[in-house]
């Protein structure tokens, strides 16, 4: 695992699932971790558990769908840490939105997915980029491999994650002069609470269609995220890294 000692890493949506796994992995690599989470009980519990294990972790409420919440979160980060060295832009709407065809998705849900999944990460980068030091740092935006193979009955989510990939490349160009690297991870279907609603058929499609034919778990993704925010990936930017056991190739 790359060394994150002395670094402050922000993880959004870290109250449970993949986000919490990212926070745990960054702490294990030596980082101070700031957790932003919409569900306050989950975010606070995650930070308390990490602290109880001897790590430096703190929590502040964050709703990436609300600009005021993002600005308040950035202000808390600046007051508490001064600067940040890494951001894992993980928070998103993913649960309970699949299963409808393109013609069945209602406008309100479509707009909510776009507001949270693409506008939200942009707002977080916009608010936190000024907190990165002169030496730069690493940003990881969470995309999804659904955007690489065009998963059906999930159009709004797929479109939002495709937009995350494009946004990542543009941000890499704009933030490159400040030595801030911006990359995207595209996990496959990960076995977490948020994907429990996914039909067995979709899980089976992934788990039998991968080059590594088994279920995917959070620990299969965390190493790539820690590497991308670390100095070990100091000349890597604007890239999309699928982490899905070879279900699709980039």
Secondary structure, 3 states (H helix, E strand, C coil): CCCCCCCEEEEECCCCHHHHHHHHHHHHCCCEEEEEECCHHHHHHHHHHHHHCCCCEEEEECCCCCHHHHHHHHHHHHHHHCCECEEEECCCCCCCCCCCCCCCCCHHHHHHHHHHHHHHHHHHHHHHHHHECCCCEEEEEECCCHHHHCCCCCHHHHHHHHHHHHHHHHHHHHHHCCCEEEEEEEECCECCHHHCCCCHHHHHHHHHHCCCCCCECCHHHHHHHHHHHCHHHCCCCCCEEEECCCCCCC
